[in-house]
């Protein structure tokens, strides 16, 4: 039957069957599309984890750079170049993924966002813009014609506007930066190969390439690279390219997943390169992270008769006997030996004064088998015995003003003082101003280097009341003109040894008798004479008397007080 000549009808049926078969082949089931959604979500979750790890690695790198710029500088510069290339590539792929979805869905950014095509909008992760596409919401996720046109160009092939070719060049440039950071010995550990052929001459020879074939390949440094295969029998270089294999007739959801996978591979390469750079920093160091001589003192401030005790050690070094050569105050050198944990105890019992010491710890460098020297230094102060005598009933401070407090001990700046309440402000070497709070007692605690040197308790009182006065009054007598010239009642502190204490008169009562024997009274809301008081004084005669009573004052502490003693004056 196969050899019989087909009728036009049979030819038409056969053609329709071929079309039908092709349509069936192009149909992607919902289960497969859903599977792509699941894979895509997993890759995006992985990318978040990788981003966090990369950010932590850069932070650790920056900390190392801050500690030793000279040593870490060259590696830090490579890390910054790597970060720039990685950010450029990842931002490009993220934007490409989002543009692809909008293009195929035929929506602008605002409409696409409103339709939920992104799981979260405006996401920036460590300086990189992230487009977390919700593929389950993409209606055209099974479309492959338009994604192919967008990624491969129309007609398909290099130089025809396809984004895949631009993408592969960016990947290639980033991969070069990764290899530069990791070293050429790691070239075949790095993924992201967009060339069909990539490697050194020896590598290509091992994989079956002839000299004549390699002559046709572009050469960058020691590495051959090409987008196409030169194996015999290959007639269409486009169909053997990375771009063709990844983006030719692939559905939209597969393209999105693949782009996220490229981001994942780029971040993995970035993380591996950073790890390699950091390991290069410490390649010649000791086998532990940090090393250095340290001195740990029990106290830097002692009283006469006390013993200074400290421990000198090389940090992070254990179970090794060490020797320290130490000089105190430039004197003779003494040797001290560590205990089993590598701690070297230092002890001195010396006289009053500030003492300085220097030393060197000798330790074997396991990488060179040579003795390394680690210098250290320290100081401590021995003060004379402290004796304090005070009248306990006189330990009083006042609210509303600065009370000068002196803290003795002979060491000045090494001593610190704190108050149990209120505010204590340092004014000089061993001097403070105390402004008490509302508590009835305040304790001043004195310490040095974390050690307590004692305390003193003070009673807290309100400021005492002032005395009221009117200028020009002598023994209760004053002329009418002199009284009018005084023009006010004032308050004054006498025999009080604090500067800046001031009271203002805020009110009083004025009483007087008329010639007819009538007693009158006037109120004032400040220290000044009111017009009524001035008129009474102006109309007075010799022998008339006036009484200023219930005088109210307000001082630095903000409290209003009524004075007990009035002022009586007689016109002379």
Helices and strands as residue ranges (DSSP letters): H 8-26, H 30-67, H 69-105, H 109-114, E 123-125, E 128-130, G 135-137, H 145-152, H 163-182, G 184-189, E 197-199, H 201-206, H 211-214, E 218-220, E 223-226, G 238-240, H 242-247, H 252-281, E 293-297, E 301-303, E 308-314, E 323-328, E 333-337, E 343-348, E 353-365, E 370-383, G 392-394, E 396-398, E 403-406, G 412-414, E 416-419, E 423-428, E 431-435, E 441-448, E 451-461, E 467-469, E 477-478, H 480-486, E 490-492, E 504-513, E 519-524, H 531-538, E 545-554, E 560-562, E 567-571
